Amino acid sequence: MPGVKLIPFLLLLFLNCTFAIADEKYGYDGDYPIKVGGIDWSLGEIAAVFAGHNDYDYLRALRGPNGEQVQFERIGSCCPYEIPEGTVILDKWKLSYDGLEEPVEIYTSIYEFETPRAPKGFQLDADFEASLNKSLNADASDAGAG
């Protein structure tokens, strides 16, 4: 049955395309913000997800594709964004670096956290990534010890 072998291939192709689309939109689309921080909803107050890191630390750690220093400017709050706890507002930023033809705009969320990545066309400073991984591993160890 030749058609049976085709179904898994088509499913894999669909999933790969979906991930590629999400990666293209990561940070550049309000539906795919960079989740740099969070709120401790049980306490009802803003709390850092990992010590010393927030959206400014993340933006300072961004580099151009060849390690260029990135300049950033906060455009402002915008864009209603749905999370399980309700509707929140994202932050919108303008980024540029020497050699970039036109500034780009990205979106960050302080209301949720997932390990930040660099949007397409950028990279993260190695020191920031090492510090982030160390903080996340320490948090995981502390959670396991309790």
Order of alpha helices (4+ residues) and beta strands (2+ residues): alpha-beta-beta-beta-alpha-beta-beta-beta-beta-beta-alpha
